[in-house]
């Protein structure tokens, strides 16, 4: 049979159309596989976060948001995407990284899964534009919701750890500065404030970064004294302000609603002002005279007793408290104390920290709840 020029053109056109169709089909299957994989990754990551919100944080609000997001993601997981799955032929199933094989603590686990969800949602947002533009828009909005969820999560976790913290270490310069703080963290300390009045900013920044890393490793909150800029620079959990420092409202604008702000108070008026202005916690003292506050008269145990009855937010008795007088402070109503020299100048900071914490074991649960 003879093929004419017109017939040959038709054959060539058919071949081109077939190859084009085949290529489009192949690309479509690849897109389906990408969407399927990242939908699974997103749902898995959200479930891991949801479980910690449920059992670790006991927050019904955060659990609900995780669950809602997870269910919305599932609605986009079509059967055609699942049908394109090819696990045996997936080159990525054998790939791993040393950082994925071990998590140093719960915070690193949570952070890794927030990253997993956010990265997967970005992939879904982009590739779904080849599948359904509405899907791309949906995942763009969900990604923003995950950013908000992470911020809310961190804020809630910080407040919960603050509530559980009975001992607050405020640092002072010492020869074995970092070693002492780590020893206290090993003893169960969960709240550290970096206080350095005289060093150059370069030294402050270096020390604050090292302390921040230590606190992350041991799952403790890290607060910066006075300096909002330094707190932001090292991603601290909050800032502690004295009466002469910037207003709480201004600090809140700078560090946001999810970080903690503490305020030193020496009398009932300062306490009420700090509460009204939105402090997350307050210092109550100095209970005893202390060289840390030169020229500052002791507020005494009467102020501790006043805080017991009148403060609706967490508060820490502070000023000259040590192993010899901590029980007097507890008997006056304190369920949280802050110390400086008692730990920073201790030869065995771990043991001293453990002893101080052990003194709160005799507080009745109803008393502890009163101060929350």
C-alpha positions in Angstrom: 0.0 0.0 0.0 1.3 3.4 -1.0 1.3 6.1 1.7 0.6 9.5 0.2 2.0 12.8 1.6 -1.3 13.7 3.2 -1.5 10.3 4.8 2.0 10.5 6.2 1.2 13.9 7.7 -1.8 12.4 9.4 0.3 9.5 10.8 3.0 11.9 12.0 0.3 14.1 13.7 -1.2 11.1 15.3 2.2 10.0 16.7 2.8 13.5 18.1 -0.6 13.5 19.7 -0.1 10.1 21.2 3.3 11.0 22.5 1.9 14.2 23.9 -1.0 12.4 25.6 1.4 9.8 26.9 3.7 12.5 28.3 0.8 14.3 29.9 -0.5 11.1 31.4 3.0 10.4 32.9 3.3 13.9 34.3 -0.2 13.6 35.7 0.7 10.4 37.5 3.8 12.0 38.9 1.8 14.9 40.2 -0.7 12.5 41.8 2.2 10.7 43.5 3.6 14.0 44.8 0.3 15.1 46.1 -0.4 11.7 47.7 2.9 11.5 49.5 2.7 15.0 50.9 -0.9 14.6 51.9 0.2 11.6 53.9 3.1 13.5 55.3 0.9 16.4 56.4 -1.7 14.1 58.0 0.9 12.2 59.9 2.7 15.3 61.2 -0.6 16.8 62.3 -1.5 13.6 64.2 1.8 13.6 66.0 1.2 17.2 67.1 -2.4 16.4 68.0 -1.3 13.6 70.3 1.1 15.9 72.3 -1.6 18.6 72.5 -3.9 16.0 73.9 -1.7 14.0 76.3 1.2 16.4 76.9 -0.5 19.8 77.0 -4.0 18.7 77.8 -5.4 21.5 75.6 -8.8 20.8 74.0 -8.5 24.0 72.0 -5.2 23.0 70.3 -6.4 19.4 69.9 -9.5 20.6 68.1 -7.5 22.8 65.7 -5.1 19.9 64.9 -8.0 17.6 64.3 -9.9 20.1 62.1 -6.8 20.7 60.0 -6.2 17.0 59.7 -9.7 16.3 58.5 -9.6 19.2 56.0 -6.4 17.8 54.6 -8.0 14.3 54.3 -10.9 15.7 52.2 -8.4 16.5 49.4 -6.9 13.0 49.4 -8.7 11.5 46.4 -8.8 7.9 45.3 -6.9 8.7 42.0 -4.0 10.1 44.1 -3.9 7.0 46.2 -4.2 4.8 43.1 -1.0 6.4 41.7 1.0 5.4 44.8 4.1 3.3 44.1 5.8 2.6 47.3 8.2 -0.1 46.0 9.3 2.2 43.2 9.7 5.3 45.4 13.4 6.2 45.5 12.9 8.3 48.6 11.8 5.5 50.9 15.4 4.4 51.6 16.7 7.9 52.2 17.3 9.1 55.8 19.4 11.5 57.8 21.1 11.2 61.2 19.0 14.1 62.6 15.8 12.1 61.8 16.9 9.0 63.7 16.9 10.6 67.2 15.2 13.5 68.9 17.0 15.1 71.8 13.8 16.1 73.6 10.1 16.7 73.2 10.7 20.2 71.9 12.9 19.0 69.0 10.3 16.4 68.2 7.5 19.0 68.0 9.6 21.4 66.0 10.5 18.7 63.5 6.9 17.9 62.9 5.8 21.5 62.5 8.5 21.8 59.9 7.3 18.6 58.2 3.7 19.9 58.0 4.7 23.3 56.8 7.0 22.0 54.1 4.5 19.4 52.9 1.8 22.0 52.7 4.0 24.3 50.6 4.5 21.4 48.2 0.8 20.7 48.1 0.1 24.4 47.5 2.3 24.5 44.5 1.7 21.1 42.8 -2.0 21.2 43.3 -2.1 24.2 40.9 -1.6 21.5 38.2 -4.5 19.5 39.6 -7.1 21.9 41.0 -6.4 25.6 41.7 -9.0 25.5 44.5 -6.8 23.0 46.3 -3.8 25.4 46.0 -5.7 28.2 47.6 -7.0 25.9 50.3 -3.5 24.7 51.3 -2.2 28.3 51.2 -4.7 29.2 53.9 -4.1 26.0 55.9 -0.4 26.7 55.9 -1.0 30.1 57.5 -3.2 28.4 60.1 -0.3 26.0 60.9 1.9 29.0 61.5 -0.7 30.4 63.9 -1.1 27.0 65.5 2.7 26.8 66.1 2.7 30.2 67.7 -0.3 29.3 69.9 1.3 26.0 70.7 4.6 27.6 71.9 2.7 30.2 74.0 0.5 27.6 75.7 3.5 25.4 76.4 5.5 28.3 77.9 2.6 29.2 80.2 2.1 25.6 81.3 5.7 25.2 82.1 5.7 28.5 84.0 2.8 27.2 86.1 4.7 24.0 86.9 7.9 25.8 87.8 8.5 26.1 91.6 12.1 27.3 91.4 13.4 30.2 89.3 17.2 30.7 89.0 18.3 34.2 88.3 22.0 34.2 87.2 24.8 36.3 88.4 28.4 36.5 87.1 30.6 33.7 88.4 33.7 31.8 87.3 31.8 28.6 86.5 28.8 30.4 85.2 27.5 27.9 82.6 28.6 24.8 84.5 26.6 25.9 87.5 23.5 26.6 85.5 23.7 23.2 83.8 24.2 21.5 87.2 21.0 23.2 88.4 19.2 22.1 85.3 20.3 18.5 86.0 18.7 18.9 89.4 15.3 19.6 87.9 15.3 23.4 87.4 12.8 24.5 84.7 13.2 28.3 84.7 16.3 30.4 84.2 16.8 34.1 83.9 19.9 35.6 82.5 20.9 38.7 84.4 24.1 40.5 83.6 24.3 44.2 84.2 27.9 45.1 83.5 29.3 43.0 80.6 29.6 44.2 77.0 26.8 43.3 74.7 29.1 41.0 72.7 29.7 38.9 75.8 26.0 39.1 76.8 25.0 37.8 73.4 27.4 34.9 73.6 26.4 33.9 77.1 22.7 34.2 76.3 23.0 32.0 73.3 24.8 29.3 75.3 22.3 29.5 78.1 19.4 29.3 75.6 20.9 26.2 74.1 21.3 24.6 77.6 17.7 25.4 78.5 16.5 23.9 75.2 18.4 20.8 75.9 16.9 20.4 79.4 13.4 21.6 78.4 13.6 24.7 80.6 12.2 28.2 80.0 14.8 30.9 79.3 14.1 34.5 80.3 16.3 37.6 79.7 16.5 40.3 82.3 15.7 43.9 81.1 16.8 43.6 77.5 13.9 43.0 75.0 16.4 43.3 72.1 18.6 40.5 73.5 15.6 38.3 74.2 14.5 38.6 70.6 18.1 38.1 69.3 18.4 34.7 71.0 14.8 33.6 70.7 14.3 33.6 74.5 11.0 32.5 76.0 10.4 35.9 77.5 11.8 39.0 79.3 11.8 40.1 82.9 11.3 43.9 83.5 12.1 46.0 86.6 10.1 48.9 87.7 12.4 51.3 85.8 12.4 49.3 82.6 10.1 49.9 79.6 6.3 49.6 80.0 4.8 46.1 79.8 2.5 47.2 76.9 5.6 48.4 74.8 7.4 45.2 75.6 4.4 43.1 74.5 4.3 44.9 71.2 7.9 44.0 70.6 8.0 40.3 71.7 4.4 39.3 70.9 1.6 37.6 72.8 3.2 34.2 72.9 6.4 35.0 74.9 6.4 35.6 78.7 6.7 39.0 80.4 7.6 39.2 84.1 7.7 42.3 86.3 9.5 42.9 89.6 7.2 44.3 92.4 8.0 45.4 95.9 4.5 46.4 97.2 0.8 45.9 96.6 0.4 48.9 94.3 3.2 47.7 92.0 1.7 44.2 92.0 -1.8 45.5 91.0 -0.3 47.7 88.3 1.7 44.8 86.8 -1.4 42.5 86.8 -3.5 45.2 85.2 -0.9 45.9 82.5 -0.7 42.2 81.5 2.3 40.7 83.1 2.4 36.9 82.9 4.1 36.6 86.2 5.6 38.8 88.9 8.5 38.8 91.3 7.5 39.5 95.0 10.2 40.9 97.1 12.9 41.3 98.2 11.7 39.1 101.0 15.0 39.5 102.8 17.8 42.0 102.3 20.1 41.0 99.6 23.3 42.4 97.9 21.6 41.8 94.6 19.3 44.8 95.4 21.7 47.2 97.1 19.8 49.8 99.2 16.4 48.1 98.6 14.6 47.6 101.9 13.2 44.1 102.5 9.5 43.7 101.7 9.3 40.9 104.3 7.0 38.0 104.6 3.9 40.2 105.0 4.2 41.0 101.3 4.4 37.3 100.5 1.3 36.7 102.5 -0.5 39.5 100.6 0.5 38.0 97.3 -0.8 34.7 98.4 -4.3 36.2 98.9 -4.4 38.7 96.1 -2.3 37.6 93.0 -4.3 35.8 90.3 -1.2 35.2 88.2 1.9 33.2 89.0 4.4 34.9 91.3 7.8 34.1 92.7 9.0 35.2 96.1 12.5 36.6 95.7 15.3 38.2 97.7 17.8 36.5 100.0 16.0 33.1 99.9 18.1 30.0 100.5 18.0 26.6 102.0 17.9 28.0 105.6 14.8 30.2 105.2 12.9 28.7 102.2 10.4 26.9 104.5 9.6 30.2 106.3 8.7 31.6 102.9 6.7 28.6 101.9 4.8 28.8 105.3 4.0 32.4 104.5 2.1 31.1 101.4 4.7 31.0 98.6 4.5 28.1 96.1 7.2 29.5 93.9 10.6 31.1 94.8 13.4 32.7 92.8 17.0 32.4 94.0 20.4 33.8 93.0 23.3 33.1 95.3 21.7 30.0 96.9 22.4 28.1 93.7 25.0 30.3 91.8 27.4 30.2 94.7 26.7 26.6 95.7 29.5 24.1 95.6 27.0 21.4 94.5 24.3 23.2 92.5 22.5 20.0 91.6 22.0 18.9 95.2 21.0 22.4 96.3 18.5 22.6 93.5 17.0 19.2 94.3 16.8 20.2 98.0 15.0 23.5 97.3 12.5 21.8 94.9 11.9 19.0 97.4 10.6 21.5 100.0 7.5 22.2 97.8 6.4 18.6 98.0 4.8 19.2 101.3 2.5 21.9 99.9 -1.1 20.7 99.7 -2.6 20.6 96.2 -5.3 23.1 97.1 -2.6 25.5 98.2 -0.7 25.1 94.9 -3.9 25.8 92.9 -4.5 29.0 94.8 -1.4 30.5 93.4 -2.0 29.5 89.8 
